[in-house]
Amino acid sequence: MSQANLIAHQAACRACQVCVEDGIIAEANPTFEGHWRAPFMLVGQAPGPTERLSRRPFSGRAGKELDRWMLRAGFASAQEFRTLTYIAALMRCFPGRNATGTGDLRPPPAAVANCAHWLDAELGILKPKVLIPVGLMAISRCLGPGSLEGRVGKRFGDRPVVVPLPHPSGTSRWLNDPANRQRLAQALELIADLRLRYAPPPKKVLSTAARNR
């Protein structure tokens, strides 16, 4: 597979209207981001309302928390993390708000099924070294049924290495438990080790004085 395959894939995904035609959503806004040869791939659940407008994955409050986690995991900056990571989701479009307006709808199975081939194709084209499923839906898609407690803080497989993370949403109460915060810390340590193994070392930024020597 080549970079041209990825570009063609991305263009086809951005043009997809299948869930609109099936009456699942009113508007298509496929959201993903990433580059050819990215060694990391992160898979979330679905874009939120902020991502619906920005068309950039994890660009809302959950994304800011995710960026903070990745700094803990050894990335030099949020930009470096996003340069080295292809970010996609099980459902590519915003599923909408729930009836009470208190949160987003869970991606319906029909939409996840419609989008499954996009993810499968990206895994085949990119062949990432590390796969990071975020949240229980994405983890179950990659590893089968199981609990967050049994998955977060561990690594699975080899090609790619799978390192699950909880969802960074501020509405989640999972991280209120100290044991779960320790599981997250262990997961980020695993990602830090893989960052050193599979990505180039961070570039040092010289001061003006050093550059003028």
Backbone as ProteinMPNN parsed JSONL, in Angstrom:
{"seq_chain_A": "MSQANLIAHQAACRACQVCVEDGIIAEANPTFEGHWRAPFMLVGQAPGPTERLSRRPFSGRAGKELDRWMLRAGFASAQEFRTLTYIAALMRCFPGRNATGTGDLRPPPAAVANCAHWLDAELGILKPKVLIPVGLMAISRCLGPGSLEGRVGKRFGDRPVVVPLPHPSGTSRWLNDPANRQRLAQALELIADLRLRYAPPPKKVLSTAARNR", "coords_chain_A": {"N_chain_A": [[0.837, -1.195, 0.0], [0.383, 2.313, -0.628], [1.192, 5.85, -0.259], [-0.476, 7.124, -2.028], [-2.669, 5.397, -2.053], [-3.675, 5.896, 0.505], [-4.404, 8.607, 0.298], [-6.435, 8.474, -1.643], [-8.236, 6.865, -0.254], [-8.883, 8.549, 1.933], [-10.151, 10.662, 0.601], [-12.409, 9.339, -0.414], [-13.654, 8.616, 1.972], [-14.256, 11.117, 3.096], [-16.209, 11.919, 1.34], [-18.323, 10.3, 1.882], [-21.743, 9.409, 2.232], [-23.384, 7.52, 3.283], [-24.635, 6.949, 5.796], [-26.376, 9.083, 6.001], [-28.026, 8.603, 3.804], [-29.153, 6.25, 4.716], [-30.751, 7.195, 6.694], [-29.781, 7.486, 9.27], [-28.317, 9.615, 10.317], [-28.619, 13.198, 10.001], [-26.817, 14.766, 8.696], [-23.752, 14.474, 7.019], [-20.444, 14.392, 8.158], [-17.663, 13.414, 7.937], [-14.919, 12.725, 10.008], [-11.534, 12.735, 10.644], [-7.953, 12.364, 10.995], [-4.605, 12.464, 9.914], [-1.371, 11.18, 8.872], [0.556, 9.698, 6.225], [2.593, 6.906, 6.951], [2.459, 7.254, 9.709], [3.377, 6.138, 12.879], [1.766, 5.554, 15.027], [-1.652, 4.827, 15.808], [-4.757, 6.047, 16.723], [-7.936, 5.225, 17.929], [-11.127, 6.356, 18.386], [-14.513, 6.755, 19.655], [-16.632, 8.308, 18.383], [-16.963, 11.427, 16.583], [-17.547, 14.519, 18.361], [-19.77, 17.368, 19.049], [-18.09, 19.626, 18.816], [-16.052, 18.676, 17.161], [-17.57, 18.176, 14.948], [-17.861, 20.692, 13.841], [-15.208, 21.628, 13.597], [-13.983, 19.643, 12.179], [-11.821, 18.212, 12.991], [-10.389, 15.653, 14.763], [-10.863, 15.01, 18.263], [-10.84, 17.717, 19.203], [-12.151, 19.175, 21.088], [-13.007, 19.616, 24.596], [-12.419, 17.078, 25.642], [-10.365, 16.387, 23.932], [-8.346, 18.16, 24.691], [-7.715, 17.13, 27.175], [-6.811, 14.622, 26.375], [-4.529, 15.424, 24.941], [-2.995, 16.347, 27.096], [-2.558, 13.946, 28.418], [-0.929, 12.707, 26.53], [1.363, 14.244, 26.615], [2.272, 13.466, 29.101], [2.91, 10.926, 28.347], [5.28, 11.163, 27.032], [5.475, 12.507, 24.588], [6.71, 15.329, 22.841], [5.096, 17.517, 22.448], [1.638, 18.48, 21.982], [1.259, 18.802, 19.286], [3.323, 17.263, 18.189], [2.481, 14.714, 18.966], [0.12, 14.515, 17.445], [1.157, 14.648, 14.904], [2.519, 12.271, 14.696], [0.547, 10.411, 14.918], [-2.222, 8.739, 13.608], [-5.541, 9.603, 13.673], [-8.7, 8.374, 14.21], [-12.119, 7.085, 14.17], [-14.721, 4.853, 15.374], [-17.314, 5.432, 14.409], [-17.603, 7.723, 11.868], [-18.891, 10.171, 11.641], [-20.61, 12.809, 13.444], [-22.863, 11.609, 15.809], [-25.033, 12.94, 16.905], [-26.981, 14.713, 19.444], [-28.268, 13.53, 22.607], [-31.707, 12.891, 23.656], [-32.282, 14.506, 25.838], [-30.413, 16.45, 25.692], [-28.13, 16.377, 27.21], [-25.853, 15.06, 26.581], [-23.881, 13.287, 24.086], [-25.22, 11.128, 21.549], [-24.865, 7.583, 21.697], [-22.909, 5.894, 19.308], [-24.871, 4.382, 16.84], [-25.349, 0.859, 16.181], [-25.724, 0.321, 13.419], [-24.494, 2.467, 12.132], [-21.849, 2.185, 12.993], [-21.297, -0.236, 11.785], [-21.525, 0.538, 9.092], [-19.288, 2.16, 8.898], [-17.182, 0.496, 9.379], [-15.507, -0.575, 7.396], [-13.878, 1.532, 6.673], [-12.11, 1.881, 8.824], [-10.915, -0.671, 8.839], [-9.625, -0.588, 6.369], [-7.784, 1.5, 6.772], [-6.131, 0.4, 8.744], [-4.977, -1.6, 7.215], [-3.676, -0.126, 5.207], [-1.974, 1.679, 6.577], [-0.668, 0.133, 8.493], [-0.018, 0.435, 11.364], [2.39, 0.74, 14.032], [1.633, 0.915, 16.66], [-1.462, 0.691, 18.24], [-4.026, 2.545, 19.619], [-6.815, 2.189, 21.254], [-9.515, 4.118, 22.368], [-11.657, 4.367, 25.011], [-14.448, 2.225, 25.931], [-16.031, 1.166, 23.825], [-14.367, 1.322, 21.529], [-12.194, -0.161, 22.44], [-13.37, -2.677, 22.76], [-13.958, -3.205, 20.099], [-11.418, -3.61, 19.08], [-10.265, -5.584, 20.698], [-12.185, -7.352, 21.537], [-14.949, -8.284, 23.76], [-14.806, -6.979, 27.117], [-13.685, -5.553, 30.249], [-12.931, -2.144, 31.243], [-11.239, -2.09, 33.441], [-9.9, -4.482, 33.183], [-8.353, -4.095, 30.981], [-7.122, -1.496, 30.575], [-3.924, -0.187, 31.171], [-2.461, -2.309, 30.391], [-0.704, -4.075, 27.764], [-1.339, -5.415, 24.515], [-0.89, -7.968, 22.09], [1.254, -7.705, 19.145], [1.718, -6.836, 16.483], [-0.311, -4.72, 15.305], [1.015, -3.348, 18.432], [-1.297, -3.128, 21.0], [-2.591, -0.669, 23.048], [-4.816, 0.068, 25.336], [-6.864, 2.892, 26.298], [-8.817, 4.767, 28.701], [-11.774, 6.77, 28.034], [-11.177, 10.254, 27.596], [-13.175, 11.986, 28.415], [-14.794, 14.567, 30.247], [-17.114, 13.921, 31.547], [-16.937, 11.341, 32.37], [-16.732, 9.085, 35.095], [-14.966, 7.199, 35.729], [-12.252, 7.539, 36.279], [-12.287, 8.551, 38.807], [-11.722, 6.696, 40.708], [-8.91, 5.781, 42.541], [-7.426, 3.475, 41.887], [-7.993, 3.146, 39.21], [-6.906, 5.444, 38.148], [-4.258, 4.811, 38.505], [-4.078, 2.697, 36.721], [-4.383, 4.114, 34.329], [-2.015, 5.653, 34.428], [-0.124, 3.609, 34.172], [-0.724, 2.747, 31.58], [0.013, 5.014, 30.102], [2.722, 5.03, 30.606], [3.467, 2.743, 29.209], [2.895, 3.614, 26.591], [4.769, 5.649, 26.454], [7.178, 4.183, 26.433], [6.865, 2.872, 23.992], [6.791, 5.042, 22.334], [9.458, 5.877, 22.413], [10.566, 3.704, 21.151], [9.44, 3.466, 18.571], [9.254, 5.93, 17.281], [10.945, 8.853, 15.999], [13.521, 10.509, 17.933], [12.65, 13.372, 19.984], [13.149, 16.602, 18.567], [15.709, 18.812, 19.514], [15.307, 22.114, 20.631], [17.166, 24.825, 19.946], [18.479, 27.607, 21.74], [18.483, 31.158, 20.95], [21.012, 32.228, 21.429], [22.594, 29.953, 21.366], [22.296, 29.165, 18.73], [23.621, 31.203, 17.442], [26.261, 30.838, 17.967]], "CA_chain_A": [[0.0, 0.0, 0.0], [1.191, 3.516, -0.785], [0.59, 7.117, 0.147], [-1.584, 7.389, -2.954], [-3.815, 4.63, -1.563], [-4.229, 6.606, 1.66], [-5.058, 9.836, -0.169], [-7.686, 8.07, -2.285], [-9.11, 6.392, 0.831], [-9.369, 9.707, 2.687], [-11.104, 11.393, -0.248], [-13.648, 8.569, -0.453], [-14.292, 8.707, 3.285], [-14.825, 12.469, 3.253], [-17.379, 12.046, 0.46], [-19.319, 9.277, 2.23], [-23.078, 9.868, 2.639], [-24.178, 6.307, 3.484], [-25.49, 7.034, 6.989], [-27.449, 10.029, 5.666], [-28.941, 7.884, 2.908], [-29.843, 5.243, 5.518], [-31.59, 7.86, 7.684], [-29.198, 7.376, 10.615], [-27.964, 10.981, 10.695], [-29.139, 14.179, 9.048], [-25.716, 15.45, 8.009], [-22.474, 13.749, 7.017], [-19.266, 15.213, 8.417], [-16.602, 12.471, 8.306], [-13.84, 13.404, 10.722], [-10.343, 11.941, 10.942], [-6.763, 13.176, 10.735], [-3.382, 11.695, 10.02], [-0.405, 11.23, 7.784], [1.198, 8.476, 5.75], [3.692, 6.391, 7.765], [2.302, 7.52, 11.14], [3.598, 4.877, 13.586], [0.7, 5.361, 15.997], [-3.028, 5.047, 15.361], [-5.695, 6.146, 17.833], [-9.313, 5.013, 17.491], [-12.126, 6.751, 19.361], [-15.878, 6.28, 19.471], [-17.259, 9.116, 17.34], [-16.754, 12.857, 16.809], [-18.536, 15.257, 19.133], [-20.261, 18.577, 18.374], [-16.965, 20.499, 18.467], [-15.401, 18.068, 16.004], [-18.487, 18.342, 13.808], [-17.583, 22.006, 13.25], [-13.783, 21.802, 13.279], [-13.562, 18.514, 11.341], [-10.533, 17.771, 13.523], [-10.717, 14.771, 15.883], [-10.434, 15.369, 19.613], [-10.529, 19.151, 19.246], [-12.9, 19.784, 22.185], [-12.425, 19.491, 25.931], [-11.814, 15.747, 25.769], [-9.111, 16.421, 23.201], [-7.335, 18.85, 25.497], [-7.268, 16.172, 28.185], [-6.005, 13.633, 25.667], [-3.227, 16.031, 24.68], [-2.243, 16.35, 28.354], [-2.113, 12.57, 28.644], [0.163, 12.371, 25.622], [2.565, 14.876, 27.148], [2.722, 12.545, 30.152], [3.409, 9.729, 27.675], [6.591, 11.399, 26.452], [5.498, 13.31, 23.367], [7.257, 16.648, 23.127], [4.013, 18.495, 22.391], [0.41, 17.946, 21.388], [1.451, 18.786, 17.836], [4.131, 16.105, 17.842], [1.613, 13.546, 19.089], [-0.816, 14.458, 16.323], [1.933, 14.39, 13.692], [2.942, 10.875, 14.708], [-0.612, 9.558, 15.194], [-3.414, 8.805, 12.769], [-6.673, 9.6, 14.602], [-9.961, 8.049, 13.546], [-13.161, 6.67, 15.106], [-15.599, 3.778, 14.914], [-18.286, 6.14, 13.575], [-16.839, 8.855, 11.362], [-19.68, 11.4, 11.711], [-21.236, 13.119, 14.726], [-24.143, 10.9, 15.866], [-26.097, 13.805, 17.404], [-27.164, 14.823, 20.891], [-29.357, 12.707, 23.123], [-33.016, 13.56, 23.718], [-32.294, 15.504, 26.913], [-29.392, 17.455, 25.429], [-27.091, 16.317, 28.232], [-24.682, 14.362, 26.069], [-23.96, 12.817, 22.708], [-25.756, 9.791, 21.336], [-23.942, 6.488, 21.461], [-22.981, 5.523, 17.892], [-25.744, 3.224, 16.616], [-24.655, -0.261, 15.544], [-25.766, 0.396, 11.954], [-23.479, 3.425, 11.695], [-20.537, 1.563, 13.223], [-21.134, -1.239, 10.721], [-21.273, 1.25, 7.833], [-17.953, 2.764, 8.925], [-16.154, -0.491, 9.738], [-14.528, -0.81, 6.324], [-12.904, 2.629, 6.661], [-11.08, 1.54, 9.807], [-10.178, -1.847, 8.371], [-8.743, -0.171, 5.279], [-6.679, 2.29, 7.333], [-5.192, -0.524, 9.381], [-4.252, -2.277, 6.157], [-2.823, 0.815, 4.476], [-0.972, 2.305, 7.441], [0.046, -0.865, 9.29], [0.597, 1.15, 12.486], [3.144, -0.032, 15.013], [0.914, 0.975, 17.934], [-2.879, 1.01, 18.117], [-4.527, 3.035, 20.907], [-8.266, 2.352, 21.29], [-9.901, 5.005, 23.465], [-13.028, 4.123, 25.429], [-14.804, 0.816, 25.925], [-16.494, 0.727, 22.507], [-13.212, 1.127, 20.651], [-11.404, -1.265, 22.98], [-14.067, -3.925, 22.421], [-13.8, -3.414, 18.657], [-10.064, -4.064, 18.79], [-9.834, -6.71, 21.527], [-13.297, -8.177, 21.966], [-15.59, -7.827, 25.004], [-14.002, -6.963, 28.334], [-13.87, -4.356, 31.074], [-11.825, -1.191, 31.27], [-10.304, -2.481, 34.491], [-9.1, -5.606, 32.711], [-7.631, -3.752, 29.751], [-6.293, -0.289, 30.704], [-2.701, -0.435, 31.921], [-1.808, -3.484, 29.826], [-0.491, -4.069, 26.322], [-1.826, -6.635, 23.884], [-0.454, -8.193, 20.723], [2.591, -7.281, 18.717], [1.68, -6.145, 15.185], [0.324, -3.701, 16.149], [0.849, -3.386, 19.878], [-2.534, -2.435, 21.366], [-2.552, -0.1, 24.398], [-6.105, 0.736, 25.546], [-7.023, 4.02, 27.207], [-10.196, 5.184, 28.947], [-12.106, 7.993, 27.305], [-10.805, 11.441, 28.382], [-14.329, 12.852, 28.613], [-14.985, 15.101, 31.591], [-18.314, 13.348, 32.158], [-16.631, 9.996, 32.856], [-16.385, 8.997, 36.514], [-14.105, 6.03, 35.893], [-10.969, 7.925, 36.843], [-12.422, 8.955, 40.199], [-11.153, 5.614, 41.505], [-7.439, 5.834, 42.488], [-6.878, 2.301, 41.192], [-8.123, 3.38, 37.767], [-5.899, 6.448, 37.788], [-2.995, 4.085, 38.404], [-4.129, 1.964, 35.447], [-4.087, 5.093, 33.276], [-0.591, 5.979, 34.502], [0.602, 2.475, 33.602], [-0.93, 2.781, 30.13], [0.813, 6.099, 29.541], [4.114, 4.579, 30.657], [3.635, 1.83, 28.079], [2.955, 4.42, 25.37], [6.056, 6.349, 26.472], [8.198, 3.234, 25.983], [6.657, 2.641, 22.558], [7.187, 6.306, 21.679], [10.906, 5.83, 22.253], [10.936, 2.597, 20.266], [8.919, 3.519, 17.202], [9.231, 7.27, 16.697], [12.247, 9.515, 16.123], [13.653, 11.293, 19.168], [12.234, 14.769, 19.827], [14.204, 17.529, 18.156], [16.043, 19.819, 20.505], [15.159, 23.487, 20.173], [18.299, 25.612, 20.43], [18.241, 29.015, 22.05], [19.049, 32.097, 19.982], [22.437, 32.36, 21.689], [23.279, 28.736, 20.899], [22.302, 29.165, 17.269], [24.535, 32.235, 16.936], [27.649, 30.535, 18.299]], "C_chain_A": [[0.882, 1.259, 0.0], [0.469, 4.741, -0.243], [-0.579, 7.466, -0.763], [-2.844, 6.624, -2.545], [-4.492, 5.343, -0.395], [-4.976, 7.858, 1.223], [-6.389, 9.514, -0.817], [-8.705, 7.6, -1.243], [-9.708, 7.577, 1.581], [-10.39, 10.502, 1.881], [-12.443, 10.664, -0.301], [-14.394, 8.659, 0.875], [-14.94, 10.068, 3.485], [-16.094, 12.65, 2.421], [-18.522, 11.12, 0.853], [-20.616, 9.906, 2.74], [-23.966, 8.686, 3.038], [-25.115, 6.421, 4.675], [-26.603, 8.068, 6.812], [-28.483, 9.33, 4.8], [-29.74, 6.817, 3.656], [-30.746, 5.859, 6.591], [-31.063, 7.801, 9.101], [-28.845, 8.752, 11.164], [-28.483, 11.933, 9.619], [-28.041, 14.793, 8.189], [-24.45, 14.62, 8.114], [-21.329, 14.73, 7.229], [-18.106, 14.307, 8.826], [-15.368, 13.195, 8.851], [-12.736, 12.417, 11.062], [-9.148, 12.815, 10.601], [-5.527, 12.287, 10.828], [-2.582, 11.675, 8.743], [0.103, 9.836, 7.436], [2.417, 8.163, 6.623], [3.589, 6.773, 9.239], [2.474, 6.206, 11.903], [2.515, 4.544, 14.603], [-0.656, 5.564, 15.319], [-3.927, 5.03, 16.586], [-7.113, 6.053, 17.288], [-10.262, 5.373, 18.628], [-13.492, 6.195, 19.013], [-16.571, 6.99, 18.319], [-16.927, 10.575, 17.598], [-17.866, 13.446, 17.677], [-18.975, 16.514, 18.403], [-19.147, 19.545, 17.997], [-16.262, 19.99, 17.22], [-16.266, 18.182, 14.747], [-18.211, 19.655, 13.094], [-16.131, 22.131, 12.785], [-13.29, 20.787, 12.258], [-12.158, 18.041, 11.726], [-10.81, 16.906, 14.745], [-10.114, 15.239, 17.202], [-9.988, 16.841, 19.68], [-11.301, 19.88, 20.342], [-12.211, 19.576, 23.52], [-11.784, 18.126, 26.157], [-10.473, 15.695, 25.05], [-8.0, 17.111, 23.963], [-6.809, 17.931, 26.592], [-6.412, 15.088, 27.549], [-4.612, 14.178, 25.367], [-2.371, 16.058, 25.949], [-1.739, 14.943, 28.682], [-0.907, 12.246, 27.775], [1.461, 13.085, 25.995], [3.143, 14.024, 28.271], [3.349, 11.291, 29.545], [4.691, 9.984, 26.887], [6.639, 12.139, 25.142], [5.924, 14.729, 23.716], [6.178, 17.723, 23.189], [2.772, 17.8, 21.847], [0.553, 17.849, 19.876], [2.292, 17.587, 17.419], [3.29, 14.834, 17.922], [0.706, 13.415, 17.873], [-0.093, 14.262, 14.988], [2.275, 12.911, 13.569], [1.772, 9.896, 14.812], [-1.739, 9.806, 14.194], [-4.613, 8.643, 13.698], [-7.97, 9.396, 13.834], [-10.968, 7.598, 14.608], [-13.992, 5.552, 14.511], [-16.685, 4.324, 14.005], [-17.635, 7.436, 13.143], [-17.571, 10.188, 11.477], [-20.287, 11.575, 13.103], [-22.611, 12.454, 14.788], [-25.311, 11.744, 16.34], [-26.162, 13.805, 18.924], [-28.306, 13.917, 21.336], [-30.619, 13.547, 23.326], [-33.063, 14.654, 24.771], [-31.268, 16.612, 26.695], [-28.25, 17.446, 26.418], [-25.819, 15.614, 27.757], [-24.892, 13.925, 24.634], [-24.58, 11.422, 22.658], [-24.623, 8.779, 21.215], [-24.039, 6.111, 19.981], [-23.871, 4.298, 17.688], [-24.994, 2.112, 15.89], [-24.631, -0.179, 14.018], [-24.709, 1.353, 11.422], [-22.076, 2.851, 11.87], [-20.259, 0.518, 12.146], [-20.836, -0.575, 9.386], [-19.842, 1.763, 7.751], [-16.836, 1.75, 9.108], [-15.095, -0.647, 8.654], [-13.519, 0.322, 6.228], [-11.758, 2.312, 7.619], [-10.251, 0.351, 9.356], [-9.188, -1.463, 7.269], [-7.549, 0.616, 5.802], [-5.658, 1.404, 8.022], [-4.355, -1.254, 8.332], [-3.284, -1.379, 5.417], [-1.66, 1.294, 5.338], [-0.087, 1.289, 8.163], [0.755, -0.205, 10.478], [1.358, 0.212, 13.414], [2.376, -0.138, 16.329], [-0.52, 1.414, 17.675], [-3.407, 1.363, 19.5], [-6.042, 3.187, 20.818], [-8.667, 3.13, 22.55], [-11.381, 4.798, 23.793], [-13.436, 2.677, 25.185], [-15.281, 0.331, 24.566], [-15.325, 0.423, 21.578], [-12.351, -0.037, 21.126], [-12.042, -2.601, 22.608], [-13.954, -4.241, 20.936], [-12.438, -4.031, 18.338], [-9.704, -5.366, 19.494], [-10.952, -7.668, 21.895], [-13.855, -7.691, 23.297], [-14.656, -7.934, 26.206], [-14.234, -5.665, 29.075], [-12.693, -3.417, 30.92], [-10.77, -1.615, 32.282], [-9.389, -3.618, 34.045], [-8.217, -5.284, 31.526], [-6.672, -2.574, 29.933], [-5.1, -0.582, 31.619], [-1.929, -1.638, 31.424], [-1.59, -3.282, 28.335], [-0.886, -5.438, 25.755], [-1.241, -6.735, 22.477], [0.93, -7.64, 20.431], [2.562, -6.48, 17.425], [0.242, -5.83, 14.807], [0.238, -4.058, 17.633], [-0.395, -2.565, 20.21], [-2.424, -1.975, 22.824], [-3.852, 0.663, 24.631], [-6.018, 1.898, 26.539], [-8.502, 4.228, 27.514], [-10.5, 6.424, 28.123], [-11.768, 9.204, 28.176], [-11.955, 12.406, 28.637], [-14.448, 13.304, 30.063], [-16.212, 14.541, 32.291], [-18.068, 11.944, 32.705], [-16.237, 10.051, 34.323], [-15.397, 7.862, 36.778], [-12.793, 6.385, 36.585], [-11.077, 8.499, 38.254], [-11.816, 7.923, 41.148], [-9.629, 5.671, 41.414], [-6.82, 4.65, 41.76], [-6.951, 2.485, 39.682], [-7.158, 4.464, 37.298], [-4.524, 5.799, 37.67], [-2.947, 3.272, 37.116], [-3.827, 2.898, 34.281], [-2.601, 5.427, 33.26], [0.247, 4.855, 33.894], [0.475, 2.44, 32.082], [-0.066, 3.859, 29.486], [2.301, 5.772, 29.591], [4.41, 3.618, 29.503], [3.76, 2.602, 26.767], [4.277, 5.17, 25.295], [7.182, 5.436, 25.989], [8.09, 2.997, 24.478], [7.008, 3.882, 21.748], [8.697, 6.312, 21.426], [11.332, 4.783, 21.229], [10.593, 2.857, 18.81], [8.919, 4.899, 16.553], [10.593, 7.918, 16.874], [12.325, 10.327, 17.399], [13.209, 12.728, 18.944], [13.411, 15.659, 19.442], [14.439, 18.56, 19.247], [15.908, 21.21, 19.889], [16.274, 24.314, 20.782], [17.879, 27.036, 20.742], [18.88, 29.887, 20.978], [20.557, 32.203, 20.163], [23.188, 31.147, 21.17], [23.352, 28.709, 19.381], [23.331, 30.138, 16.697], [26.004, 31.959, 17.277], [28.452, 30.123, 17.074]], "O_chain_A": [[1.98, 1.262, 0.556], [-0.689, 4.68, 0.17], [-1.567, 8.043, -0.309], [-3.955, 7.138, -2.675], [-5.719, 5.39, -0.311], [-6.065, 8.138, 1.725], [-7.378, 10.205, -0.571], [-9.894, 7.906, -1.345], [-10.912, 7.604, 1.837], [-11.39, 10.964, 2.431], [-13.496, 11.297, -0.24], [-15.62, 8.767, 0.899], [-16.058, 10.155, 3.992], [-16.957, 13.454, 2.773], [-19.581, 11.148, 0.227], [-20.594, 10.815, 3.57], [-25.185, 8.84, 3.123], [-26.278, 6.028, 4.58], [-27.667, 7.934, 7.417], [-29.684, 9.454, 5.04], [-30.872, 6.511, 3.281], [-31.428, 5.136, 7.316], [-31.814, 8.04, 10.047], [-29.052, 9.022, 12.347], [-28.749, 11.532, 8.486], [-28.302, 15.28, 7.089], [-24.119, 14.121, 9.19], [-21.251, 15.765, 6.567], [-17.611, 14.417, 9.948], [-14.851, 14.135, 8.246], [-12.981, 11.388, 11.692], [-9.299, 13.875, 9.994], [-5.424, 11.453, 11.727], [-3.046, 12.093, 7.682], [0.076, 8.922, 8.26], [3.176, 9.062, 6.985], [4.573, 6.622, 9.962], [1.774, 5.24, 11.6], [2.362, 3.388, 14.996], [-0.792, 6.36, 14.39], [-3.865, 4.104, 17.395], [-7.456, 6.716, 16.309], [-10.211, 4.773, 19.702], [-13.621, 5.288, 18.19], [-17.044, 6.345, 17.383], [-16.632, 10.935, 18.738], [-18.982, 12.927, 17.714], [-18.595, 16.716, 17.249], [-19.239, 20.218, 16.97], [-15.918, 20.767, 16.33], [-15.755, 18.272, 13.631], [-18.314, 19.727, 11.869], [-15.858, 22.674, 11.714], [-12.308, 21.027, 11.555], [-11.409, 17.536, 10.89], [-11.424, 17.393, 15.694], [-9.012, 15.787, 17.247], [-8.896, 17.151, 20.157], [-11.126, 21.087, 20.512], [-10.997, 19.384, 23.583], [-10.732, 18.026, 26.788], [-9.546, 15.031, 25.512], [-6.843, 16.698, 23.892], [-5.619, 17.94, 26.905], [-5.4, 14.68, 28.118], [-3.622, 13.464, 25.523], [-1.164, 15.822, 25.89], [-0.62, 14.777, 29.167], [0.03, 11.587, 28.227], [2.546, 12.576, 25.717], [4.36, 13.877, 28.38], [4.216, 10.667, 30.157], [5.142, 9.109, 26.147], [7.724, 12.387, 24.617], [5.546, 15.263, 24.759], [6.326, 18.719, 23.896], [2.84, 16.687, 21.324], [0.03, 16.923, 19.256], [2.006, 16.958, 16.401], [3.376, 13.975, 17.045], [0.544, 12.32, 17.333], [-0.689, 13.754, 14.037], [2.316, 12.365, 12.467], [1.98, 8.683, 14.798], [-2.148, 10.945, 13.97], [-4.699, 7.658, 14.431], [-8.292, 10.157, 12.921], [-10.704, 7.715, 15.804], [-13.976, 5.325, 13.301], [-16.956, 3.753, 12.949], [-17.153, 8.186, 13.993], [-16.934, 11.24, 11.417], [-20.454, 10.607, 13.844], [-23.448, 12.699, 13.919], [-26.462, 11.332, 16.204], [-25.498, 13.016, 19.596], [-29.193, 13.581, 20.552], [-30.59, 14.77, 23.183], [-33.801, 15.627, 24.619], [-31.254, 17.6, 27.429], [-27.473, 18.399, 26.471], [-24.819, 15.587, 28.475], [-25.946, 14.162, 24.043], [-24.474, 10.644, 23.606], [-23.553, 9.09, 20.693], [-25.144, 6.016, 19.449], [-23.636, 3.266, 18.317], [-24.109, 2.383, 15.078], [-23.644, -0.561, 13.39], [-24.097, 1.094, 10.386], [-21.219, 3.012, 11.001], [-19.136, 0.398, 11.656], [-19.996, -1.057, 8.627], [-19.25, 1.801, 6.673], [-15.661, 2.103, 9.004], [-13.917, -0.83, 8.958], [-12.405, 0.106, 5.749], [-10.586, 2.456, 7.271], [-9.026, 0.36, 9.475], [-8.058, -1.95, 7.239], [-6.427, 0.427, 5.333], [-4.453, 1.627, 7.899], [-3.165, -1.496, 8.538], [-2.195, -1.811, 5.038], [-0.511, 1.315, 4.896], [1.09, 1.546, 8.415], [1.979, -0.276, 10.59], [1.009, -0.96, 13.558], [2.457, -1.149, 17.025], [-0.759, 2.396, 16.972], [-3.261, 0.586, 20.444], [-6.518, 4.22, 20.348], [-8.208, 2.829, 23.652], [-12.249, 5.027, 22.951], [-12.854, 1.988, 24.348], [-14.976, -0.797, 24.177], [-15.303, -0.616, 20.918], [-11.837, -0.808, 20.315], [-11.356, -3.536, 22.195], [-13.864, -5.407, 20.552], [-12.319, -4.866, 17.441], [-8.933, -6.166, 18.965], [-10.693, -8.702, 22.51], [-13.294, -6.778, 23.903], [-13.834, -8.846, 26.301], [-14.914, -4.772, 28.57], [-11.601, -3.824, 30.522], [-9.569, -1.517, 32.026], [-8.241, -3.705, 34.478], [-7.413, -6.118, 31.107], [-5.526, -2.644, 29.491], [-5.254, -1.15, 32.7], [-0.868, -1.963, 31.957], [-2.216, -2.421, 27.718], [-0.779, -6.465, 26.425], [-1.11, -5.737, 21.767], [1.659, -7.184, 21.313], [3.324, -5.523, 17.289], [-0.374, -6.591, 14.062], [-0.511, -4.949, 18.031], [-0.53, -1.43, 19.752], [-2.193, -2.785, 23.722], [-3.984, 1.797, 24.17], [-5.221, 1.888, 27.477], [-9.355, 3.905, 26.687], [-9.593, 7.054, 27.578], [-12.043, 9.187, 29.375], [-11.718, 13.545, 29.04], [-14.229, 12.523, 30.989], [-16.339, 14.672, 33.509], [-18.907, 11.412, 33.432], [-15.505, 10.945, 34.748], [-15.037, 7.602, 37.926], [-12.286, 5.606, 37.392], [-10.067, 8.893, 38.837], [-11.439, 8.257, 42.271], [-9.091, 5.614, 40.308], [-5.799, 4.8, 41.088], [-6.067, 2.029, 38.956], [-6.652, 4.406, 36.178], [-3.718, 6.196, 36.828], [-1.894, 3.169, 36.486], [-3.105, 2.53, 33.354], [-1.991, 5.48, 32.193], [1.218, 5.118, 33.184], [1.44, 2.141, 31.379], [0.523, 3.631, 28.429], [3.059, 6.19, 28.715], [5.48, 3.679, 28.896], [4.613, 2.294, 25.934], [4.85, 5.318, 24.216], [8.043, 5.866, 25.222], [9.101, 2.93, 23.778], [7.468, 3.781, 20.611], [9.152, 6.706, 20.353], [12.33, 4.953, 20.529], [11.363, 2.509, 17.914], [8.607, 5.012, 15.368], [11.324, 7.573, 17.802], [11.301, 10.791, 17.899], [13.365, 13.259, 17.844], [14.526, 15.484, 19.933], [13.499, 19.106, 19.825], [16.344, 21.446, 18.762], [16.326, 24.488, 22.0], [17.013, 27.598, 20.07], [19.711, 29.422, 20.197], [21.301, 32.261, 19.185], [24.276, 31.273, 20.607], [24.355, 28.28, 18.81], [23.85, 29.927, 15.601], [26.885, 32.742, 16.923], [29.644, 29.834, 17.186]]}, "name": "protein", "num_of_chains": 1, "seq": "MSQANLIAHQAACRACQVCVEDGIIAEANPTFEGHWRAPFMLVGQAPGPTERLSRRPFSGRAGKELDRWMLRAGFASAQEFRTLTYIAALMRCFPGRNATGTGDLRPPPAAVANCAHWLDAELGILKPKVLIPVGLMAISRCLGPGSLEGRVGKRFGDRPVVVPLPHPSGTSRWLNDPANRQRLAQALELIADLRLRYAPPPKKVLSTAARNR"}
